[in-house]
Amino acid sequence: MVYNIGILGMGTVGTGTVEILLNPTGRHPLLTSIKIKKIGVRSLDKPRKITLPPGVITTDLEAIVTDPEIDIIVELLGGIEPARSLILQAIAAGKHIVTANKAVIARYGDEIYTAANAAKVYVLIEGAVGGGIPVIEPLKQSLGANRISSVMGIVNGTTNYILTKMTTQGTAFNQVLSEAQSLGYAEADPTADVEGLDAADKIAILSSLAFNRRVKREEIFTEGITKIDSVDINYAAKLGFVIKLLAIAQAGDTPNQLQVRVHPTLVPHNHPLANINDVYNAIVVEGDPIGQVMFFGPGAGSGPTASAVVADLLNIVGVLFSSGKTEVLDPLLSCSHQEYCEIMPTEAISTRFYARFLTQDVPGVIGELGTCFGKHNVSLESVVQTGCQDNVAEIVVITHKVKEGDFQQAVQEIQQRTAIIKMPSIFRVL
Ligand SMILES: NC(=O)c1ccc[n+]([C@@H]2O[C@H](COP(=O)([O-])OP(=O)(O)OC[C@H]3O[C@@H](n4cnc5c(N)ncnc54)[C@H](OP(=O)(O)O)[C@@H]3O)[C@@H](O)[C@H]2O)c1
């Protein structure tokens, strides 16, 4: 039995996918059941790494998604449109979907999965989070016996590369960003990466799978890495931490509540995520009864992401091969959750904080800080006066776990004090 696929996009991931499919020797035997019928691109004149028979590559993407001979559409265009519309058109035409497009799934997952369930087709997304790291299927299947309490990780390779270089070389953010751009690790417009938006797309997907609830992408608190100063990286190191951009989803106070957020975080040196460097990604899942498991690997790239895309293709072909039809969707592969969760407001979340103050070098400032924090139920784990220059003292504080709302109120009050000159940085601590 042979299944025809249509691939939308032959860029970085599309090319990697075609390379695997055209060279199945030594890989899973089911790969020989997959035939590339059409590949849709924007430009026919662009030089391609792989030569395909005439007529396979086309710019008519609508003809691909409606072709009655095609069983599965692999969407690797990127961006929201036309990707979203083509996915919906393909579903309406009864085709299964494989996509690595986290932006579309995080924003339009509701619409896409509702349509897919009605049409009895699968939409598989292993390549959308963590590139080559298998994490979607484990959350859907292998960890299904667990009550998940937390999913957190480093899910954006570009920002991890930048933070790693800032930490190991002491280089400033802007300089490392330009280097990352020249090496191809960062896009010409790096906004989605450095502002944490890409990580927010990914945690929206991971949290909905881990907690079996839909998550409204726009409600996810998102803070990027642009405000991180080398000064804070150095203080963090002295205090036993490394700064990482973490995407975090945790169970909330009530069964329908979740905490979902993306922000720079001081991670203790002995935490498994502290040693994930350069463009690598890692996701730590905690559940009952398994405890803690970590998924680690290349979070992007042609080959690694194509590995995830082809794994999804194999899953669909495996189902089609064994049953020949999909009148009843396999609940372990399809999307079963339909209810939205309530995202906890950040003020209600409890976490530790790191704050750096520039103050006048006068007696009693540390006491003043302690009094203000205490008034708002913020207890301090450590206070370090790190130096004094031109009558300006630098004080770094780490709090115990406190309600974010209480911490923010204390900060507002502290900023009114005449002895406080500036508060250059506040970060959350794991
Ligand atoms: N790159 C990675 O490492 C990575 C990792 C994980 C997930 N992803 C996801 O995988 C997807 C593909 O990423 P990529 O890096 O492979 O993208 P890419 O290199 O930019 O390739 C995009 C491909 O889609 C085609 N295309 C784009 N818009 C089109 C349109 N309107 N009409 C027709 N063709 C169009 C392009 O055609 P031309 O070739 O003619 O320009 C190109 O072949 C994205 O959703 C991305 O987020 C990528």
The ligand as an SDF file (V2000), in Angstrom:
LIG
                    3D

 48 52  0  0  0  0  0  0  0  0999 V2000
   13.7030   26.0040   10.6650 N   0  0  0  0  0  0  0  0  0  0  0  0
   13.6220   25.3020   11.7960 C   0  0  0  0  0  0  0  0  0  0  0  0
   14.6210   24.8870   12.3680 O   0  0  0  0  0  0  0  0  0  0  0  0
   12.2720   24.9750   12.3840 C   0  0  0  0  0  0  0  0  0  0  0  0
   12.2160   24.2430   13.5920 C   0  0  0  0  0  0  0  0  0  0  0  0
   10.9530   23.9070   14.1080 C   0  0  0  0  0  0  0  0  0  0  0  0
    9.8100   24.2960   13.4440 C   0  0  0  0  0  0  0  0  0  0  0  0
    9.9190   25.0340   12.2970 N   0  0  0  0  0  0  0  0  0  0  0  0
    8.6850   25.4310   11.6280 C   0  0  0  0  0  0  0  0  0  0  0  0
    8.6420   24.7880   10.3610 O   0  0  0  0  0  0  0  0  0  0  0  0
    7.9580   25.6210    9.4350 C   0  0  0  0  0  0  0  0  0  0  0  0
    8.8530   25.8350    8.2030 C   0  0  0  0  0  0  0  0  0  0  0  0
   10.0180   26.5050    8.6180 O   0  0  0  0  0  0  0  0  0  0  0  0
   11.2910   26.6470    7.6440 P   0  0  0  0  0  0  0  0  0  0  0  0
   12.3960   27.1380    8.5110 O   0  0  0  0  0  0  0  0  0  0  0  0
   11.4770   25.4070    6.8670 O   0  0  0  0  0  0  0  0  0  0  0  0
   10.7970   27.8230    6.6890 O   0  0  0  0  0  0  0  0  0  0  0  0
   11.5100   28.3770    5.3740 P   0  0  0  0  0  0  0  0  0  0  0  0
   12.9020   27.8690    5.2880 O   0  0  0  0  0  0  0  0  0  0  0  0
   11.2860   29.8300    5.3540 O   0  0  0  0  0  0  0  0  0  0  0  0
   10.6820   27.6970    4.1770 O   0  0  0  0  0  0  0  0  0  0  0  0
    9.3730   28.0520    3.8920 C   0  0  0  0  0  0  0  0  0  0  0  0
    8.9490   27.3530    2.6200 C   0  0  0  0  0  0  0  0  0  0  0  0
    7.5820   27.6550    2.3850 O   0  0  0  0  0  0  0  0  0  0  0  0
    7.4090   28.2540    1.1050 C   0  0  0  0  0  0  0  0  0  0  0  0
    6.4070   29.3130    1.2560 N   0  0  0  0  0  0  0  0  0  0  0  0
    6.3020   30.2250    2.2470 C   0  0  0  0  0  0  0  0  0  0  0  0
    5.2210   31.0080    2.0630 N   0  0  0  0  0  0  0  0  0  0  0  0
    4.6260   30.5730    0.9260 C   0  0  0  0  0  0  0  0  0  0  0  0
    3.4810   30.9680    0.2060 C   0  0  0  0  0  0  0  0  0  0  0  0
    2.7260   31.9990    0.6110 N   0  0  0  0  0  0  0  0  0  0  0  0
    3.1580   30.2940   -0.9160 N   0  0  0  0  0  0  0  0  0  0  0  0
    3.9190   29.2640   -1.3400 C   0  0  0  0  0  0  0  0  0  0  0  0
    5.0300   28.8360   -0.6910 N   0  0  0  0  0  0  0  0  0  0  0  0
    5.3820   29.4930    0.4130 C   0  0  0  0  0  0  0  0  0  0  0  0
    8.7520   28.8080    0.7000 C   0  0  0  0  0  0  0  0  0  0  0  0
    8.8170   28.8210   -0.7210 O   0  0  0  0  0  0  0  0  0  0  0  0
   10.1650   29.2410   -1.5030 P   0  0  0  0  0  0  0  0  0  0  0  0
   11.1430   28.1350   -1.2330 O   0  0  0  0  0  0  0  0  0  0  0  0
    9.7670   29.3040   -2.9200 O   0  0  0  0  0  0  0  0  0  0  0  0
   10.5700   30.5520   -0.9040 O   0  0  0  0  0  0  0  0  0  0  0  0
    9.7050   27.7860    1.3700 C   0  0  0  0  0  0  0  0  0  0  0  0
    9.9020   26.6920    0.5040 O   0  0  0  0  0  0  0  0  0  0  0  0
    7.6000   26.9090   10.1940 C   0  0  0  0  0  0  0  0  0  0  0  0
    6.2970   26.8210   10.6880 O   0  0  0  0  0  0  0  0  0  0  0  0
    8.5930   26.9070   11.3350 C   0  0  0  0  0  0  0  0  0  0  0  0
    8.1120   27.6140   12.4730 O   0  0  0  0  0  0  0  0  0  0  0  0
   11.1090   25.3760   11.7430 C   0  0  0  0  0  0  0  0  0  0  0  0
  1  2  1  0
  2  3  2  0
  2  4  1  0
  4  5  1  0
  4 48  2  0
  5  6  2  0
  6  7  1  0
  7  8  2  0
  8  9  1  0
  8 48  1  0
  9 10  1  0
  9 46  1  0
 10 11  1  0
 11 12  1  0
 11 44  1  0
 12 13  1  0
 13 14  1  0
 14 15  2  0
 14 16  1  0
 14 17  1  0
 17 18  1  0
 18 19  2  0
 18 20  1  0
 18 21  1  0
 21 22  1  0
 22 23  1  0
 23 24  1  0
 23 42  1  0
 24 25  1  0
 25 26  1  0
 25 36  1  0
 26 27  1  0
 26 35  1  0
 27 28  2  0
 28 29  1  0
 29 30  1  0
 29 35  2  0
 30 31  1  0
 30 32  2  0
 32 33  1  0
 33 34  2  0
 34 35  1  0
 36 37  1  0
 36 42  1  0
 37 38  1  0
 38 39  2  0
 38 40  1  0
 38 41  1  0
 42 43  1  0
 44 45  1  0
 44 46  1  0
 46 47  1  0
M  CHG  2   8   1  16  -1
M  END
$$$$
